[in-house]
Each structure stands twice: as C-alpha cells, then as structure tokens.
Amino acid sequence: MINWKEIAKLHAIQKLEKIIGNWFGVEFFFTDDHLNVQGNILNKGYDFHNDFAKIQLNLDFGKQYLKQDIEKAFQELQSGNNDKDQLKKAMYYDSFFSGIRGIAAPIIIQGELKGAVLAAPYVPSSFSVDEADAVVKRLVECGAKHEDAKIALEGLARLTLEDKNRLAELIELVAEEVATFHLEITVREERILELNNELGSKYRFHNLIGKSKKMQVLYHLLEKIQKSESTVLIQGDNGTGKELVAKAIHYQSPRKDRVFVAQNCSAFNDNLLDSELFGHVKGAFTGAIKDKKGLFETANGGTLFLDEVGDTSMAMQVKLLRVLQEGTFLPVGATQPRKVDVRVITATNRPLREMIEKGEFREDLYYRINVINVALPPLRERHEDVALLSEYFLEQRCGELGTPTKSLSKRTLEKMLNYSWPGNVRELENEIERLVVLAEGERVIMPELLSARITDGEKGLFSPPGGIHSTQGTLKKALQELEIVMIREGLERCDFNKSRLAKELGISRAGLIMKVDKYGLDKKKLAS
C-alpha cells in the first residue's frame, strides 16, 4: 500500500505541486486504486490555485462530482494503457461539468495500476462562449451563485496543445516519482524487517551462547566496541564461531542498516581471490566477458568480513593494506583506482605473529587489521558451556523437525563433557543433529548413540603413538603429536578424501593440505 502521507511530504512533490499550480493554474492531487482522493486538496484551509475548484468542492455534492471525475480518469487510464508502450502515458478526461477538462497520469507499480496523479480543472484554448454559458448555468443549478460561477469560469486556465503536453509530462514525472519512492520504501522496510529478525535471534551479543567466564569477557568486549568503526581481528580455532561474532559486531555497529559481506580467503587461489575481492573489467583475462564488481565495492558503506586472512599471499596482503590505508583499490585489468568506504573485520586460526617472524605475513598489515583483537575461546576451554549449547541445539533441531524437544541422559552428558571437542561448537552442533536423527521417537538420548570418537575419547583414542599419555615436553609438541594422529587416522578413515576430512575436523581444505604436507602424511609417503 502506498504511503500517501509520506508522498505528500516529499520535497520534490511539493515543489512540483507549486510549479504546476503557478504555471498552469490547476489543482494537483492523487487518487489511490480505490478512487479515494489523496493529497492536500481536501484539507481545511487549502490554498486553491483557481476559484472553479474551490467553488465546486464547496457545493453540497461537490466531492461526489470530483469522485465521478476520478472514475472517468481511471476508465481512461485503464482503457488507454493496455499497450505496454503506453503504460505510463497521461490521459485526458472530461469533468462532470461538460467542457471542463483534466489530465491523469497512472502510478504503475510492478506492472499494476495503483493510483493516479491528476491535474484539473482547465479548459482548452478553443473553449467557446456558448460552452462557458452552459458551465455557468450548470454550476448555478448545483447551488453556486451566478456571479461566483461566472468569475470562477473566467479565471480558468485556457491551455493550448503545447501547454497540455507540458502539463502531461510534469504529472507523468510526478507519477514516476511516487512509484520510485514507494519501491524504495518497500525495500527499506523489508531490509529493516530482515535486520530485526536477525538482531532478534542469533546476532545479538547476548545470543552468542555461553555462560562461562571467558564468554562473559567476550560479551563485555563486544559491548565496548559496538559503536566503533575500527578494524577487528577475530582469532580462534575453526568452529568457534568467528563469522557469528563478525555479524554480531556489524549488526550492533553504526553500519547495521547496510550490507554485510563475508568471504573465506582460503577458498580461492590468488588470482581468483583478487577478482573476487576487487572485481575485474571486461577483457582483463580469458572469460572476463563483462565488468564485475568485487566484494569491496559490493560492501561499500557496510562491512566486509575476511575469514582465514592468514592464508592470503604476500601479494594479496599488499593489496589489502592499500585498501585499508587509502580506501582505494584497483580492479583486475583496470587503470583507474576506485574508492570505497568499508569496515573490514578479519579472522584467522593461524599464529600471525609467528608468521611475521618467518616472513609469511606482513607486519604492517597485521597492525592495520589488529586495531581491536577479539580472541574466541575453544570449546575445550569452556566445558561448562557444553550442556548449555547442547540444550540450545536440541531445541533448535527438534523445532526445525517439528518433534518434541529431546534431552540428554546424565551418562550421555558426562561422556560429552569428558570429550575435548577439537572441532569446537561446530562439531558439537553436528553431533547433536546426528543424535536427534538417530534417537527417532525416543525423548531421552542414551550414550550408545554417541559417535565412537566421543565414547572412545575417554580411553585415549587421540593419545600420542603407542598409547602413552606423556606429560613431559612442551604443550606445543604434545598438541602437534595429537594433530598428527588425528589427521593420519582421519585420512585412513575417510579413504584420503581431504574435503570430507577437512569438514569433519572443522578446518579448511587448504589448511588440511598444508598440514598433510607439513607432517608427510600424503598417501604415497604413508605407503612407502
């Protein structure tokens, strides 16, 4: 439904109404698709541009006469706008008072006639004395005083064909302005509703599930930075919810009404990532058949989340540094830089400081993206949240399936609490989904349904080679040994399907390949 009150307040509409009234001496108003008059013409104290309209509306049945005029105008629009080429053309109509004319332009929204803009009354330049006498006579019959009717008619604008064409163009312009404004308002309202739905669920800070002390510290930090425009670096293991935190930051920031765009930097090679982030121009490379906007340009005014920023090459890091420092970038194949206003949030699970020392990550970029650092704790460091998260995921999954909410038995929960959850929250969520499916009609989930890695985890399935739980040496070395065992056994279990194992472990495929190469766990080396 068109918001007519907002339309009437538009500066452009008010300006056009004044111009049309002053230039042509006609009244300017709207009607909706139910033929109800919209606009200021019926308001008390309205300043009329001609006496004829004023006298007509002050007659006992003046408003009914106007309603009949609107019906005629709509009939003309409906019969004359069947041709798509003529869809937005203004039409002329006769008034209740024969000889008095008006012009109506259709308001077309999504191909449908939703209202009209009307300009009336006027008479053609060829208007005769006899026609004038007939109109005065009819006005008097309808209740007007003879002298008032005569003066009103004499004051009516006499429009030439050129005048009528200009007036038609102006009210067509008004009709287009109304349609455009309505569509913009509709898009804005849909966007606000979408944002409210997101803000009302999982993107509020307090809806980041967790009651542990480490999560409370995280919430406090997020509340502090919610009005900031600074770049943010989110660090944490895979599966800890880095993108969820990035969205929470965006939707609580001054940019919350603008777009949020996310990109995993490890999902593309360097050339493809370059095109994805910065776009390209037609002919930049084979297959570039047209210009393409990059994500920086798409996110202009909003927020761009770059996940796995630690996986970017040194060349890409230079380009990222430039756009962060100067707000400019160069699309692939372009010669002129483009400017954007984007807030950048980055995330990684890699040790950037160690990478800087090894020359694998630019120190200047590190300080540029790390203005505010958000460290996400892994699930193994907040076991008190396992029960809370499990309950949340159970309610969510059962709600999606339309089944009664299930619960975990005490022994099931104990086994889950004893597990280290290397895949973090993502692994827990997937396990709960699996349990809901396997439990079928059972209301209580028993430990027998748990994945083998969870039940066997208590027996040291992921312990170092030889089954020895060594407490000597550095923690880094112990974790490395654990990582080797998990990847080696996982490769054998998944028949060396790296995509499947990467998903199971909660890491990127590129990250898994790097680790396989690092530890010499590829198929050929294992076979030798």
C-alpha positions in Angstrom: 0.0 0.0 0.0 1.3 3.4 -1.0 2.1 5.7 2.0 0.3 8.8 0.7 1.1 11.0 3.7 4.8 10.4 3.2 4.4 11.1 -0.5 2.8 14.5 0.1 5.7 15.5 2.4 8.4 14.8 -0.2 10.2 18.0 -1.1 10.2 17.1 -4.9 6.5 16.5 -4.9 5.7 19.8 -3.0 8.0 21.7 -5.4 6.2 20.2 -8.5 2.8 20.9 -7.0 3.8 24.5 -6.6 5.2 24.7 -10.1 2.2 23.1 -11.7 -0.2 25.3 -9.8 1.7 28.6 -10.6 2.4 27.7 -14.3 -1.0 26.2 -15.3 -3.4 27.4 -12.7 -4.7 23.9 -12.0 -5.1 21.8 -8.8 -2.8 18.9 -8.3 -3.8 15.8 -6.3 -3.6 12.0 -6.1 -6.1 9.1 -6.0 -5.5 5.6 -4.9 -6.7 2.5 -6.7 -10.0 2.6 -4.7 -10.6 6.1 -6.1 -10.1 7.9 -2.8 -8.7 11.4 -3.0 -5.2 11.7 -1.6 -3.3 14.9 -1.1 -3.9 18.4 0.3 -6.8 19.5 -1.9 -9.5 18.4 0.7 -7.7 19.8 3.7 -9.3 22.7 5.5 -7.6 26.0 4.7 -6.1 24.6 1.4 -4.9 27.5 -0.8 -6.6 26.9 -4.2 -4.9 27.9 -7.4 -8.3 28.6 -9.1 -11.7 29.6 -7.9 -13.5 27.0 -10.0 -12.2 24.0 -7.9 -12.9 25.9 -4.7 -16.5 26.6 -5.7 -17.0 23.0 -6.9 -15.8 21.4 -3.7 -17.9 23.8 -1.6 -21.1 22.7 -3.4 -23.4 20.3 -1.4 -22.4 17.4 -3.7 -19.0 18.8 -4.8 -17.0 15.9 -3.5 -19.3 13.4 -5.3 -18.7 15.3 -8.6 -15.0 15.1 -8.0 -15.4 11.4 -7.4 -17.2 11.0 -10.7 -14.3 12.8 -12.4 -11.8 10.4 -10.9 -13.8 7.5 -12.1 -13.7 8.9 -15.6 -10.0 9.4 -15.3 -9.4 5.8 -14.2 -11.6 4.5 -17.0 -9.5 6.4 -19.5 -6.2 5.1 -17.9 -7.4 1.5 -17.9 -8.6 1.6 -21.5 -5.8 3.6 -22.9 -2.8 1.9 -21.1 -3.3 -1.7 -22.2 -0.4 -1.2 -24.6 2.9 -1.7 -22.7 4.5 1.1 -24.7 1.8 3.4 -23.5 1.8 2.1 -19.9 3.0 5.3 -18.2 1.3 7.8 -20.5 -1.0 10.5 -19.2 -4.6 10.6 -20.4 -7.2 13.4 -20.8 -10.7 13.2 -19.3 -13.9 15.3 -19.2 -15.2 16.7 -16.0 -18.7 16.4 -14.5 -19.2 19.9 -15.8 -19.1 19.3 -19.5 -16.3 21.2 -21.3 -14.1 21.3 -18.2 -11.1 19.1 -18.6 -8.4 17.3 -16.6 -5.3 15.2 -17.1 -4.4 12.0 -15.2 -1.1 10.1 -15.2 -1.0 6.5 -14.0 1.0 5.3 -11.0 2.3 1.9 -12.1 3.9 -0.4 -9.6 5.2 -3.8 -10.6 3.0 -3.6 -13.8 -0.2 -2.7 -11.9 -2.2 0.5 -11.8 -2.1 1.5 -8.1 -3.3 5.1 -8.4 -3.1 8.3 -10.4 -1.9 11.8 -10.4 -4.5 14.3 -11.5 -4.3 18.0 -12.7 -7.6 19.8 -13.1 -9.6 21.9 -13.9 -8.7 23.7 -17.1 -10.4 24.4 -20.5 -8.9 24.1 -24.0 -7.9 27.3 -25.8 -10.8 26.7 -28.2 -13.4 26.9 -25.4 -16.4 28.9 -26.8 -18.7 31.4 -25.2 -21.7 29.1 -25.5 -19.7 26.3 -23.7 -18.9 28.8 -20.9 -22.5 29.8 -20.5 -23.5 26.2 -20.2 -21.0 25.5 -17.5 -22.1 28.6 -15.5 -25.7 27.5 -15.8 -24.9 24.0 -14.5 -22.9 25.4 -11.6 -25.8 27.6 -10.6 -28.2 24.6 -10.9 -25.8 22.7 -8.5 -26.0 25.5 -5.9 -23.4 28.1 -6.8 -24.2 31.8 -7.1 -24.3 33.1 -10.6 -21.7 35.9 -10.1 -19.3 33.5 -8.4 -19.7 30.9 -11.1 -19.1 33.5 -13.8 -15.9 34.8 -12.1 -14.6 31.2 -11.5 -15.1 30.2 -15.1 -13.4 33.4 -16.4 -10.4 32.7 -14.2 -9.9 29.1 -15.5 -6.7 28.5 -17.4 -7.1 28.1 -21.2 -4.4 25.6 -22.3 -3.0 25.2 -25.8 -2.0 21.9 -27.1 1.6 22.7 -26.2 0.6 23.7 -22.7 -1.3 20.4 -22.2 1.6 18.4 -23.4 4.0 20.1 -20.9 1.5 19.6 -18.1 1.1 15.9 -19.1 4.9 15.5 -18.9 5.1 17.0 -15.5 2.4 14.8 -13.9 4.0 11.8 -15.6 7.2 12.8 -13.8 5.3 13.0 -10.5 3.7 9.6 -11.1 7.1 8.1 -11.7 8.5 9.8 -8.6 5.7 8.3 -6.5 6.3 4.8 -7.9 10.0 5.0 -7.3 9.6 6.3 -3.7 7.1 3.6 -2.9 9.5 0.9 -4.2 12.4 2.4 -2.2 10.3 2.5 1.0 9.2 -1.1 0.4 12.8 -2.3 0.0 13.9 -0.3 3.1 11.1 -1.8 5.2 11.9 -5.3 4.1 15.5 -4.7 4.9 14.6 -3.3 8.4 12.4 -6.4 9.0 15.2 -8.7 7.9 17.7 -7.0 10.2 15.2 -7.0 13.1 14.7 -10.7 12.6 18.5 -11.3 12.6 19.0 -9.0 15.6 16.2 -10.7 17.4 17.8 -14.1 17.2 21.4 -15.2 16.9 23.2 -12.0 16.1 22.7 -10.2 19.4 25.7 -10.3 21.7 23.7 -12.0 24.5 22.5 -14.7 22.0 26.1 -15.9 21.5 25.5 -19.0 23.6 27.7 -19.4 26.6 27.7 -18.6 30.3 31.4 -19.3 31.0 33.7 -16.7 32.4 35.6 -16.5 29.1 32.4 -15.9 27.2 31.3 -13.2 29.6 34.7 -11.4 29.0 34.0 -11.7 25.3 30.5 -10.2 25.6 31.9 -7.3 27.6 34.5 -6.5 24.9 31.8 -6.7 22.2 29.6 -4.2 24.0 32.6 -1.8 24.3 33.3 -1.8 20.6 29.8 -1.8 19.2 29.9 1.9 18.3 33.4 1.7 16.9 34.4 1.9 13.2 37.9 0.3 13.9 39.1 -2.8 12.1 38.7 -6.0 14.2 40.8 -9.2 14.1 39.0 -12.3 15.4 41.3 -15.1 16.4 40.2 -18.6 17.3 40.1 -22.2 16.3 37.9 -23.4 13.4 34.4 -24.0 14.6 34.4 -21.4 17.4 32.0 -19.1 15.6 34.2 -16.3 14.1 31.7 -15.3 11.5 28.9 -15.2 14.0 30.9 -12.8 16.1 31.7 -10.7 13.0 27.9 -10.5 12.2 27.2 -9.5 15.8 29.8 -6.7 15.6 28.3 -5.5 12.3 24.7 -5.6 13.4 25.4 -3.6 16.5 27.5 -1.0 14.7 26.6 2.3 13.0 26.6 0.3 9.7 23.9 -2.1 10.8 21.4 -1.0 8.1 24.0 -1.6 5.3 25.2 -4.8 3.8 27.4 -7.4 5.5 29.5 -9.5 3.1 31.7 -12.5 4.1 34.5 -14.2 2.2 36.8 -17.1 3.1 40.2 -16.1 1.8 41.4 -19.8 1.6 38.5 -20.8 -0.8 40.3 -19.3 -3.9 43.7 -19.2 -5.3 45.4 -15.8 -5.5 44.1 -14.8 -9.0 40.5 -15.8 -8.3 40.6 -14.1 -4.9 41.9 -10.9 -6.5 38.9 -10.8 -8.9 36.5 -11.8 -6.1 37.6 -9.1 -3.7 38.4 -6.2 -6.1 36.4 -7.2 -9.3 37.6 -7.0 -12.8 37.0 -5.2 -16.1 35.8 -6.7 -19.3 38.7 -8.3 -21.2 41.0 -8.4 -18.1 41.6 -12.1 -18.7 40.1 -15.1 -20.6 36.5 -15.4 -19.6 36.1 -11.8 -18.4 33.2 -11.1 -20.8 31.9 -8.2 -18.8 32.8 -5.9 -15.8 32.3 -7.5 -12.4 32.0 -5.8 -9.1 34.3 -7.1 -6.3 33.2 -7.7 -2.7 34.8 -4.4 -1.5 32.6 -2.5 -3.9 29.6 -4.6 -3.1 30.1 -3.9 0.7 30.6 -0.2 0.1 29.1 1.6 3.2 28.8 -1.7 5.1 31.1 -4.4 6.5 33.4 -6.9 4.7 34.4 -10.0 6.7 37.5 -11.7 5.5 37.9 -15.1 7.1 41.2 -17.0 7.0 43.1 -13.8 6.3 46.3 -15.7 7.4 46.0 -17.8 4.2 46.5 -14.9 1.9 49.7 -14.5 -0.2 52.2 -11.7 0.3 51.0 -10.1 -2.9 47.4 -10.1 -1.8 48.4 -8.7 1.6 49.9 -5.7 -0.2 46.5 -5.0 -1.9 44.6 -5.4 1.3 46.9 -3.0 3.1 46.3 -0.4 0.4 42.6 -0.5 0.5 42.7 -0.4 4.3 45.0 2.6 4.5 43.8 4.6 1.5 40.2 3.3 0.9 41.1 2.7 -2.8 41.6 -0.4 -4.9 42.3 -1.4 -8.5 40.0 -4.0 -10.2 41.9 -6.6 -12.2 42.7 -5.1 -15.6 41.6 -1.5 -14.6 43.8 1.5 -14.9 41.9 3.9 -12.6 41.5 3.2 -8.8 38.1 3.2 -7.2 37.3 4.5 -3.7 35.2 2.7 -1.1 34.0 3.1 2.5 34.1 -0.3 4.0 34.7 -1.5 7.6 36.8 -4.6 7.5 36.7 -7.4 10.0 39.2 -10.2 9.6 39.6 -13.6 11.2 42.2 -16.4 11.3 43.1 -19.5 13.2 46.8 -19.1 12.3 49.5 -17.7 14.6 50.1 -14.4 12.7 53.0 -13.2 15.0 54.9 -16.4 14.3 54.2 -16.0 10.6 55.5 -12.4 10.7 58.8 -13.7 12.2 59.0 -16.2 9.3 58.3 -13.6 6.7 54.9 -15.2 5.8 52.7 -12.3 6.9 53.3 -8.5 6.6 53.8 -6.8 9.9 52.3 -3.5 8.7 49.1 -5.3 7.6 49.0 -7.2 11.0 48.9 -3.9 12.9 46.4 -2.4 10.5 43.8 -5.3 10.9 44.6 -5.8 14.6 43.3 -2.5 16.0 40.9 -4.4 18.1 41.6 -8.0 18.9 38.8 -10.5 19.7 40.1 -13.9 21.0 37.5 -16.7 20.8 38.0 -19.4 23.4 37.8 -23.0 22.1 35.1 -25.2 23.5 37.6 -27.3 25.4 38.4 -24.2 27.5 34.7 -23.7 28.4 33.3 -27.1 29.1 30.7 -25.5 31.3 29.0 -24.3 28.1 28.7 -27.8 26.6 25.5 -28.5 28.4 24.0 -25.1 27.6 24.9 -25.4 23.9 23.6 -28.9 23.7 20.3 -27.8 25.1 20.1 -24.9 22.7 21.0 -27.1 19.6 18.5 -29.8 20.8 15.7 -27.2 21.0 16.7 -25.7 17.6 16.9 -29.0 15.7 13.8 -30.5 17.2 11.9 -27.3 16.5 13.0 -27.5 12.8 11.8 -31.1 12.6 8.5 -30.3 14.4 9.2 -33.0 17.1 9.1 -32.8 20.9 12.4 -31.5 22.4 14.7 -34.3 23.4 17.1 -34.3 26.3 20.5 -36.0 27.1 20.7 -38.6 29.7 23.1 -37.9 32.6 25.6 -40.5 31.3 25.4 -39.1 27.8 26.2 -35.6 29.1 29.1 -36.9 31.2 30.7 -38.5 28.2 30.2 -35.4 26.2 31.8 -33.3 29.0 34.8 -35.7 29.0 35.4 -35.2 25.3 37.8 -32.4 24.2 35.7 -31.2 21.2 38.6 -30.5 18.8 36.0 -29.3 16.2 34.6 -26.8 18.7 31.0 -25.6 18.6 30.5 -26.7 15.0 31.4 -30.3 15.9 29.0 -30.2 18.9 26.2 -28.8 16.7 26.8 -31.6 14.1 26.8 -34.2 16.8 23.5 -33.0 18.3 21.9 -33.0 14.8 23.1 -36.6 14.4 21.8 -37.7 17.8 18.3 -36.2 17.1 18.1 -38.1 13.9 19.2 -41.4 15.4 17.1 -41.1 18.5 13.9 -41.1 16.4 10.9 -41.2 18.7 13.0 -41.5 22.0 12.7 -38.4 24.2 15.9 -39.2 26.1 19.2 -39.7 24.2 21.3 -42.5 25.6 25.1 -42.7 25.4 25.0 -45.7 23.0 24.0 -43.2 20.2 27.1 -41.1 20.6 29.8 -41.1 17.9 32.7 -43.5 18.6 35.2 -40.7 18.8 33.4 -39.3 21.8 32.9 -42.6 23.7 36.4 -43.9 22.8 37.9 -40.5 23.6 37.8 -41.4 27.3 40.1 -44.4 26.5 42.7 -42.3 24.8 41.9 -42.8 21.1 43.6 -39.5 20.3 46.6 -40.0 22.6 50.2 -40.0 21.2 51.6 -43.0 19.3 52.0 -46.1 21.5 49.0 -45.1 23.7 51.3 -43.2 26.1 49.8 -40.1 27.7 53.1 -38.2 28.1 53.1 -35.3 30.5 56.7 -34.4 29.6 57.9 -31.8 27.0 56.1 -28.7 25.7 52.4 -28.3 25.2 53.1 -27.2 21.6 54.8 -30.5 20.9 52.0 -32.5 22.6 49.4 -30.8 20.5 51.4 -31.3 17.4 51.6 -35.1 18.1 47.8 -35.1 18.7 47.2 -33.3 15.4 49.4 -35.8 13.5 47.4 -38.8 15.0 44.1 -37.2 14.2 44.9 -36.4 10.6 46.7 -39.7 9.9 43.8 -41.8 11.3 41.2 -39.5 9.7 42.8 -39.9 6.3 42.7 -43.6 6.5 39.1 -43.5 7.8 38.0 -41.2 5.0 40.0 -43.1 2.3 42.1 -40.0 1.8 39.2 -37.8 0.9 40.6 -34.5 2.1 37.4 -32.5 1.5 35.4 -34.9 3.7 38.1 -35.0 6.4 38.5 -31.2 6.5 34.8 -30.8 7.1 34.9 -33.5 9.8 37.8 -31.8 11.5 36.3 -28.3 11.2 39.2 -26.8 9.1 39.5 -25.6 5.6 40.6 -28.0 2.8 43.6 -25.7 2.1 44.6 -25.8 5.8 44.4 -29.6 5.9 46.5 -30.0 2.7 49.2 -27.7 4.3 49.2 -29.9 7.4 49.4 -33.1 5.4 52.4 -31.8 3.5 54.0 -30.5 6.7 53.7 -33.8 8.5 54.4 -36.0 5.4 51.0 -37.8 5.6 50.1 -37.9 2.0 49.1 -41.3 0.5 52.4 -42.0 -1.3 54.6 -41.4 1.8 52.3 -43.5 4.0 52.5 -46.3 1.6 56.4 -46.2 1.4 
